[in-house]
Amino acid sequence: MAPNAFAKKAEPFVCGGSAATFASCVIHPIDLAKVRMQLYGQLNPGKKIPSFVEIISNMVKSDGVTSIYKGVDAAIGRQLVYGTARIGLHRSFSDILVERNGGKPINFLAKTLSGMASGSIAVCIGTPFDIALVRLQSDSMAPEKERRNYKNVFDALIRTVKDEGVGALYKGLAPNILRGMSMNVGMLACYDQAKEGVAKLLNDPMINGPTIGTKLGSSAVAGFTAALFSLPFDLIKSRLMAQKPDPETGKMPYRGIADCAMKIFKKEGPLGFFGGFSAYYGRCAPHAMIILLSIESITQAYKNTFS
């Protein structure tokens, strides 16, 4: 394959992965607070979940400013794998569908199917890093004698395999796949659809790509739909990934997705599935907007380099 042909094939993966990694570094403290808010109900049943500001301020007071970037190495590793795959595959699948549609825009159902397929494949590849990320972020919430005290992402991965077997790296895979599918539909498919609607409202012909107004409007819509669609699955995923055997009985708190969902519903009610929505939306919206805004600039720079 000629260098330029390979560069074109690699474009959505390189540009998508770069944008996703950059966005994750920027919003990591929000993601950390989101995970802690989700796990608080499990570790402290009956107690009011603290706000995003309270969690961040308490961490800074007790462990210093650097504590809000705990697990950032796992976040980067995750996005280099998961982010690259989910965005790159979605763009590749969408381009194929557009080509088969005679170059005309594809409908929302086709965009949804592309988002679901690319999201599920990406999750299967990136779940081990997701496990490491959740464990690094939640470890200091546990009682001191129960903490794992991981040094970094690689220490978390190695010790998880050594202590619990390779299968432990894929705990929560099923809800993670559901989350990945719903996240991709909410973020990428809805962004593509919203872009068409916002462009019409703003009279943007999008001849040389969408204007900044179209990008901002459609990425804000995508941030909201991504959070709304995926939060329940993200909550279940976080709890399954962070669970530990009971010190007395040796049993895990949850047997699977259905058991986890039922226990959340019984103990915390329907709103329990949306615990930490403020932090989650605060993560999804900026994350989506940073990715979708930066990817245009990164793609243009990439094209200029390899044209």
Disulfide bonds with the S-S distance in Angstrom:
none
